[in-house]
């Protein structure tokens, strides 16, 4: 299993406090993840979420399958590995039945306490007793808010079964992108976090890949180009975003240059998007971004081409993650996208063309908020389970299909080869320089 950065950060922070702030350490009543703290603050119930504890705190969620076979919803914490915590020097957190890090752990959406306390209700201008559900990490809430967003015809198909959800991957696309897929059996995949039992969809194993910089990378590429100020002014004068203006420039370029299709504009411009390392699937924090094909051109048109090549590089990264997961046992054949970048039509179409699978956009534009609302609906007993609530409240919007033009597939297959080779070249260059400095 690839250890998550958040997990390593969480444990190292605890150790730092213990070693450097001993008085504070001895006074702490509870250690909590942010989302667990918010639910505790709202209800006074410090039951933790399987999502936060499994993904960030080394909790072994699948222990509930082994210890509580008759009642998987038994909240007694049975997944803390005491020997591990002792070994890393945090054994004192195991005292009092793990009270400081989680004596009870529940599925996301479990009703906490008696709902909102009077104080919390007054602060939020809501009714005391309003049900509050056990939390999810923000990206995972997006997964819950979109994963059952399939077209109505598909949802009523006789071929639908409990494993159909395992053919989907959710892309939560923002500053970074989180790639989440579930499976019935645990799949250990190098470079992909997990498998995490019930960390998103109850009683399914979660695999979580990711790209450390996607929206942040596009912002970096655009804002650091000499043409960026002029582009921003022009976009503002037209009351559109810089991304919308860049997409319009690319359409004009395609017609002006007689390009057979828009993607072909970058035939001599290639981007390896690892400007903030590679999280998945190679898990190389030392990876660097690469741009191949630069000239002295500093025009808006050049910025548009560099933007397109960067979008494509990000999409090739997602293709690499999907192929890697499928090679290790997943059966992904459809993607569901949410988050800010999913609102960019060019971004989504390039991903569909490059990966070769349809991409479903949810009807609800704020999937993370919908996921949080689903937790509340389960806590309020409106639905009997998280899965039932997802099926009732998720809904598909637009479906983006890959291009049927065989030239587009051939083109992207070629560029994808270059994408993979760029990283191999970087490894070769790294080895050459390491030898030169030895």
C-alpha positions as CSV (number, residue, x, y, z in Angstrom):
1,X,0.0,0.0,0.0
2,X,1.3,3.5,-0.8
3,X,1.2,5.5,2.4
4,X,-0.8,8.7,1.9
5,X,1.0,12.0,2.4
6,X,-1.8,13.2,4.7
7,X,-1.3,10.1,6.9
8,X,2.5,10.7,7.2
9,X,1.8,14.4,7.9
10,X,-0.8,13.6,10.6
11,X,1.5,11.2,12.5
12,X,4.6,13.4,12.1
13,X,2.6,16.4,13.5
14,X,1.5,14.3,16.5
15,X,5.1,13.3,17.2
16,X,6.3,16.8,16.8
17,X,3.8,18.1,19.4
18,X,4.7,15.3,21.8
19,X,8.4,16.0,21.5
20,X,8.4,19.8,21.4
21,X,5.3,20.9,23.3
22,X,5.2,18.4,26.1
23,X,3.0,20.5,28.4
24,X,0.4,21.0,25.6
25,X,0.6,17.3,24.8
26,X,-0.3,16.3,28.4
27,X,-3.3,18.7,28.4
28,X,-4.9,17.6,25.2
29,X,-8.4,16.2,25.6
30,X,-9.0,14.9,22.1
31,X,-7.0,14.7,18.8
32,X,-9.3,15.0,15.8
33,X,-9.4,15.5,12.1
34,X,-11.0,18.7,11.0
35,X,-14.3,17.1,9.8
36,X,-14.6,15.0,12.9
37,X,-14.0,18.1,15.0
38,X,-16.8,20.0,13.2
39,X,-19.3,17.2,13.9
40,X,-18.1,17.0,17.5
41,X,-18.5,20.8,17.8
42,X,-22.0,20.5,16.4
43,X,-23.2,17.6,18.5
44,X,-20.9,16.9,21.4
45,X,-20.5,13.3,20.1
46,X,-16.8,12.5,19.4
47,X,-17.6,9.3,17.3
48,X,-15.1,9.4,14.4
49,X,-15.7,8.7,10.7
50,X,-14.4,5.6,9.0
51,X,-13.4,8.0,6.2
52,X,-11.1,10.2,8.2
53,X,-9.7,7.5,10.5
54,X,-9.0,5.0,7.7
55,X,-7.6,7.5,5.2
56,X,-5.6,9.7,7.5
57,X,-5.1,8.0,10.9
58,X,-4.1,4.4,10.0
59,X,-7.4,2.9,11.3
60,X,-8.0,-0.6,10.0
61,X,-11.7,-0.2,8.9
62,X,-11.9,-3.8,7.7
63,X,-11.4,-5.0,11.3
64,X,-15.2,-4.3,11.6
65,X,-15.8,-7.1,9.1
66,X,-13.8,-9.5,11.2
67,X,-14.7,-8.5,14.8
68,X,-18.3,-7.4,14.3
69,X,-19.5,-9.9,11.7
70,X,-23.1,-9.9,13.0
71,X,-23.3,-6.1,13.2
72,X,-21.0,-4.1,10.9
73,X,-22.5,-0.9,12.3
74,X,-21.2,-1.7,15.8
75,X,-19.3,1.6,16.5
76,X,-16.8,0.3,19.1
77,X,-13.3,1.1,17.7
78,X,-11.6,-2.2,16.9
79,X,-9.3,-1.2,14.1
80,X,-6.5,0.6,16.0
81,X,-3.1,-1.2,15.7
82,X,-1.7,-0.7,19.2
83,X,1.6,-2.2,18.3
84,X,2.1,0.2,15.5
85,X,1.3,3.2,17.6
86,X,3.7,1.9,20.3
87,X,6.5,1.4,17.8
88,X,6.3,5.0,16.5
89,X,6.3,6.4,20.0
90,X,2.7,7.3,20.4
91,X,1.5,4.4,22.5
92,X,0.1,6.8,25.1
93,X,-2.7,7.5,22.6
94,X,-3.9,3.9,23.1
95,X,-4.8,4.6,26.7
96,X,-8.5,4.6,27.9
97,X,-9.6,2.6,25.0
98,X,-8.1,5.1,22.5
99,X,-10.3,7.9,23.8
100,X,-8.0,10.7,22.5
101,X,-8.1,9.5,18.9
102,X,-11.4,7.6,18.7
103,X,-13.1,5.2,21.1
104,X,-16.0,4.8,18.6
105,X,-15.8,4.9,14.8
106,X,-18.9,4.8,12.5
107,X,-19.9,4.7,8.8
108,X,-20.3,8.1,7.2
109,X,-23.8,9.3,7.8
110,X,-24.3,7.7,11.2
111,X,-26.5,9.9,13.3
112,X,-24.4,11.6,16.0
113,X,-25.7,12.2,19.5
114,X,-29.0,14.0,19.7
115,X,-28.3,16.1,16.7
116,X,-27.3,19.8,17.0
117,X,-26.8,21.0,20.5
118,X,-28.6,24.1,21.7
119,X,-25.4,26.1,21.5
120,X,-24.5,24.9,18.0
121,X,-28.1,25.5,16.8
122,X,-28.0,29.0,18.1
123,X,-24.7,29.7,16.4
124,X,-25.9,28.3,13.1
125,X,-29.4,29.7,13.3
126,X,-30.9,26.2,13.0
127,X,-33.1,24.1,15.2
128,X,-31.6,22.2,18.1
129,X,-31.8,18.4,17.5
130,X,-31.3,18.8,13.7
131,X,-29.7,15.5,12.7
132,X,-25.9,15.5,12.0
133,X,-24.2,12.6,10.3
134,X,-20.7,11.3,10.7
135,X,-18.4,13.2,8.3
136,X,-16.5,12.7,5.1
137,X,-13.3,14.3,3.8
138,X,-14.2,16.9,1.2
139,X,-13.2,15.0,-1.9
140,X,-14.9,11.9,-0.7
141,X,-18.1,13.8,-0.1
142,X,-17.8,14.8,-3.8
143,X,-17.5,11.1,-4.6
144,X,-20.7,10.3,-2.6
145,X,-22.4,13.2,-4.4
146,X,-21.6,12.0,-7.9
147,X,-20.9,8.2,-7.9
148,X,-24.4,7.1,-8.7
149,X,-25.0,9.9,-11.2
150,X,-25.7,7.6,-14.1
151,X,-28.3,8.3,-16.9
152,X,-31.8,7.2,-16.0
153,X,-32.0,4.6,-18.7
154,X,-28.8,3.0,-17.4
155,X,-30.0,3.1,-13.8
156,X,-33.2,1.1,-14.7
157,X,-31.3,-1.4,-16.9
158,X,-31.7,-5.1,-15.9
159,X,-28.0,-5.5,-16.2
160,X,-27.4,-3.1,-13.2
161,X,-26.1,-5.0,-10.1
162,X,-24.2,-4.2,-7.0
163,X,-20.9,-4.4,-8.8
164,X,-21.8,-1.9,-11.5
165,X,-20.5,0.9,-9.3
166,X,-17.1,-0.8,-9.4
167,X,-16.8,0.1,-13.1
168,X,-16.8,3.9,-12.3
169,X,-14.1,6.3,-11.4
170,X,-14.8,9.7,-9.8
171,X,-12.6,12.6,-10.7
172,X,-12.8,15.4,-8.2
173,X,-11.1,18.1,-10.2
174,X,-10.0,21.3,-8.4
175,X,-6.6,22.7,-7.4
176,X,-5.5,19.0,-7.5
177,X,-7.4,16.0,-8.7
178,X,-8.5,13.0,-6.7
179,X,-9.3,9.8,-8.6
180,X,-11.5,7.4,-6.7
181,X,-12.8,3.9,-7.5
182,X,-14.3,1.2,-5.4
183,X,-14.2,-2.6,-5.5
184,X,-15.7,-5.5,-3.7
185,X,-12.3,-7.0,-2.9
186,X,-9.2,-5.3,-1.7
187,X,-6.8,-4.3,-4.5
188,X,-3.2,-3.3,-3.5
189,X,-2.0,-1.0,-6.3
190,X,1.5,0.5,-6.2
191,X,1.3,4.3,-6.4
192,X,-2.4,4.4,-5.5
193,X,-3.5,5.0,-1.9
194,X,-5.6,2.3,-0.2
195,X,-7.3,0.0,-0.3
196,X,-9.5,1.6,2.4
197,X,-12.6,-0.4,3.6
198,X,-15.8,1.7,3.8
199,X,-13.9,5.0,3.6
200,X,-16.4,6.4,1.0
201,X,-19.1,3.8,0.0
202,X,-19.9,1.5,2.9
203,X,-18.7,-2.1,2.6
204,X,-16.6,-1.3,-0.6
205,X,-12.9,-1.0,-0.8
206,X,-11.7,2.4,-2.0
207,X,-8.6,3.0,-4.2
208,X,-7.5,6.6,-4.3
209,X,-5.2,8.0,-7.0
210,X,-4.4,11.6,-7.6
211,X,-2.5,14.4,-9.3
212,X,-1.0,16.9,-7.0
213,X,-1.5,20.0,-9.2
214,X,-4.1,20.3,-12.0
215,X,-6.1,23.5,-11.6
216,X,-3.1,24.9,-9.7
217,X,-0.9,23.9,-12.7
218,X,-3.2,25.6,-15.3
219,X,-3.2,28.8,-13.2
220,X,0.6,28.6,-12.9
221,X,1.0,28.2,-16.7
222,X,-1.4,31.0,-17.5
223,X,-0.4,33.5,-14.9
224,X,3.4,33.2,-15.5
225,X,3.1,33.7,-19.3
226,X,4.0,37.2,-20.6
227,X,0.6,37.4,-22.4
228,X,-1.4,36.7,-19.2
229,X,-2.2,40.3,-18.2
230,X,-3.5,41.2,-21.7
231,X,-5.5,37.9,-21.8
232,X,-7.0,38.7,-18.4
233,X,-8.0,42.2,-19.5
234,X,-9.6,41.0,-22.7
235,X,-11.5,38.3,-20.8
236,X,-12.8,40.8,-18.2
237,X,-14.0,43.1,-21.0
238,X,-16.0,40.3,-22.5
239,X,-17.3,39.2,-19.0
240,X,-15.9,35.7,-19.5
241,X,-13.2,33.7,-17.7
242,X,-9.6,33.5,-19.1
243,X,-10.3,29.8,-19.7
244,X,-13.3,30.6,-21.9
245,X,-11.3,33.1,-23.8
246,X,-8.5,30.6,-24.3
247,X,-11.0,28.0,-25.6
248,X,-12.3,30.6,-28.1
249,X,-8.7,31.4,-29.3
250,X,-8.1,27.7,-29.8
251,X,-11.2,27.3,-31.9
252,X,-10.1,30.3,-34.1
253,X,-6.6,28.8,-34.4
254,X,-8.0,25.5,-35.5
255,X,-10.0,27.1,-38.3
256,X,-7.2,29.5,-39.3
257,X,-4.5,26.8,-39.5
258,X,-6.8,24.2,-41.1
259,X,-6.2,21.8,-38.3
260,X,-8.1,18.5,-38.7
261,X,-9.3,18.7,-35.1
262,X,-8.5,21.0,-32.2
263,X,-6.2,18.6,-30.3
264,X,-3.8,18.5,-33.3
265,X,-2.7,22.1,-32.6
266,X,-0.2,20.7,-30.1
267,X,1.5,18.2,-32.4
268,X,4.9,19.7,-31.6
269,X,4.2,20.9,-28.0
270,X,4.2,18.4,-25.1
271,X,3.8,18.8,-21.4
272,X,4.7,16.5,-18.5
273,X,2.5,18.0,-15.8
274,X,4.5,16.8,-12.7
275,X,5.4,20.4,-11.6
276,X,4.5,19.3,-8.0
277,X,5.8,15.8,-8.2
278,X,3.9,12.7,-9.3
279,X,1.4,11.3,-6.8
280,X,0.0,8.5,-8.9
281,X,0.8,6.1,-10.3
282,X,4.6,6.4,-10.1
283,X,4.5,8.1,-6.7
284,X,7.7,10.1,-7.3
285,X,7.9,13.3,-5.2
286,X,11.0,14.3,-7.1
287,X,9.4,14.3,-10.5
288,X,9.5,17.6,-12.3
289,X,7.4,19.2,-14.9
290,X,8.7,19.3,-18.5
291,X,7.7,21.3,-21.6
292,X,9.0,20.1,-24.9
293,X,8.6,22.4,-28.0
294,X,9.1,26.0,-26.8
295,X,9.9,28.8,-29.2
296,X,10.4,32.6,-28.8
297,X,6.7,33.1,-29.4
298,X,5.1,35.1,-26.5
299,X,1.8,35.8,-28.0
300,X,-1.7,35.0,-26.7
301,X,-1.9,32.4,-29.3
302,X,1.1,30.7,-27.9
303,X,-0.3,30.9,-24.4
304,X,-3.5,29.2,-25.7
305,X,-1.4,26.4,-27.2
306,X,0.6,25.9,-24.0
307,X,-2.7,25.8,-22.1
308,X,-4.1,23.1,-24.4
309,X,-0.9,21.1,-24.2
310,X,-1.0,21.3,-20.4
311,X,-4.7,20.2,-20.3
312,X,-3.7,17.2,-22.5
313,X,-0.7,16.4,-20.2
314,X,-3.1,16.3,-17.2
315,X,-5.5,14.1,-19.1
316,X,-2.6,11.7,-20.1
317,X,-1.8,11.5,-16.4
318,X,-5.4,10.4,-15.7
319,X,-5.2,7.9,-18.5
320,X,-2.0,6.5,-16.9
321,X,-3.8,6.2,-13.6
322,X,-6.9,4.5,-15.1
323,X,-4.8,2.0,-17.1
324,X,-2.7,1.2,-14.1
325,X,-5.8,0.6,-11.9
326,X,-7.4,-1.6,-14.5
327,X,-4.2,-3.6,-14.9
328,X,-4.3,-4.3,-11.2
329,X,-7.9,-5.6,-11.0
330,X,-10.2,-2.7,-11.4
331,X,-12.7,-2.7,-14.3
332,X,-13.2,1.0,-14.9
333,X,-15.0,2.0,-18.1
334,X,-16.8,5.2,-17.2
335,X,-15.7,8.4,-15.4
336,X,-17.7,10.9,-13.4
337,X,-16.3,14.4,-12.9
338,X,-17.1,17.1,-10.5
339,X,-15.3,20.2,-9.2
340,X,-14.3,23.5,-10.8
341,X,-12.4,22.0,-13.7
342,X,-15.3,19.9,-14.7
343,X,-17.1,23.1,-15.8
344,X,-14.5,23.6,-18.5
345,X,-15.8,21.9,-21.7
346,X,-12.5,21.7,-23.4
347,X,-10.9,20.1,-20.3
348,X,-13.6,17.4,-20.1
349,X,-13.7,16.7,-23.8
350,X,-9.9,16.3,-24.0
351,X,-10.1,13.8,-21.1
352,X,-12.8,11.8,-22.8
353,X,-10.9,11.7,-26.1
354,X,-7.6,10.8,-24.4
355,X,-8.9,8.2,-22.0
356,X,-11.4,6.7,-24.4
357,X,-14.3,6.5,-21.9
358,X,-17.5,8.6,-21.5
359,X,-17.5,11.2,-18.8
360,X,-20.7,11.9,-16.9
361,X,-21.2,15.3,-15.4
362,X,-23.7,15.4,-12.5
363,X,-26.9,17.4,-12.7
364,X,-26.0,19.1,-9.3
365,X,-23.0,21.4,-9.9
366,X,-21.8,21.3,-6.3
367,X,-21.3,17.6,-5.7
368,X,-19.3,18.0,-2.5
369,X,-22.3,19.9,-0.9
370,X,-24.7,17.3,-2.2
371,X,-22.5,14.6,-0.6
372,X,-22.7,16.4,2.7
373,X,-26.4,16.7,2.3
374,X,-26.7,13.0,1.7
375,X,-24.9,12.3,5.0
376,X,-27.5,14.5,6.7
377,X,-30.4,12.7,4.9
378,X,-29.1,9.3,6.2
379,X,-28.6,10.7,9.7
380,X,-32.2,12.0,9.6
381,X,-33.4,8.5,8.7
382,X,-34.8,9.7,5.4
383,X,-32.9,6.8,3.8
384,X,-31.9,3.5,5.4
385,X,-28.3,3.6,4.1
386,X,-25.8,5.8,2.3
387,X,-26.0,3.7,-0.8
388,X,-29.8,4.1,-1.0
389,X,-29.5,7.9,-0.5
390,X,-26.8,8.1,-3.2
391,X,-29.1,6.3,-5.7
392,X,-32.0,8.5,-4.8
393,X,-30.2,11.9,-4.8
394,X,-27.5,11.5,-7.4
395,X,-28.5,12.4,-11.0
396,X,-26.7,12.6,-14.3
397,X,-26.5,15.7,-16.3
398,X,-24.5,15.9,-19.5
399,X,-22.6,12.9,-20.8
400,X,-19.4,13.7,-22.7
401,X,-18.4,10.9,-25.2
402,X,-15.0,10.3,-26.7
403,X,-14.5,11.4,-30.3
404,X,-15.5,8.8,-32.9
405,X,-12.9,10.1,-35.3
406,X,-10.1,7.4,-35.5
407,X,-7.6,10.1,-36.3
408,X,-8.2,11.6,-32.8
409,X,-7.5,8.3,-31.1
410,X,-4.4,7.7,-33.2
411,X,-3.1,11.2,-32.5
412,X,-3.6,10.9,-28.7
413,X,-2.0,7.4,-28.6
414,X,1.1,9.0,-30.2
415,X,1.2,11.9,-27.8
416,X,0.6,9.5,-24.8
417,X,3.7,7.6,-25.9
418,X,5.6,10.9,-25.7
419,X,4.1,11.7,-22.3
420,X,5.3,8.4,-20.9
421,X,8.8,8.8,-22.6
422,X,9.3,12.3,-21.1
423,X,9.3,10.8,-17.6
424,X,11.7,8.0,-18.6
425,X,14.0,10.7,-20.1
426,X,13.8,12.6,-16.8
427,X,14.9,9.5,-14.9
428,X,17.8,9.0,-17.3
429,X,18.8,12.7,-16.9
430,X,18.6,12.3,-13.1
431,X,20.9,9.3,-13.2
432,X,23.4,11.0,-15.4
433,X,23.6,14.0,-13.1
434,X,23.8,11.9,-10.0
435,X,26.7,10.1,-11.5
436,X,28.3,13.4,-12.5
437,X,28.1,14.6,-8.9
438,X,29.2,11.4,-7.3
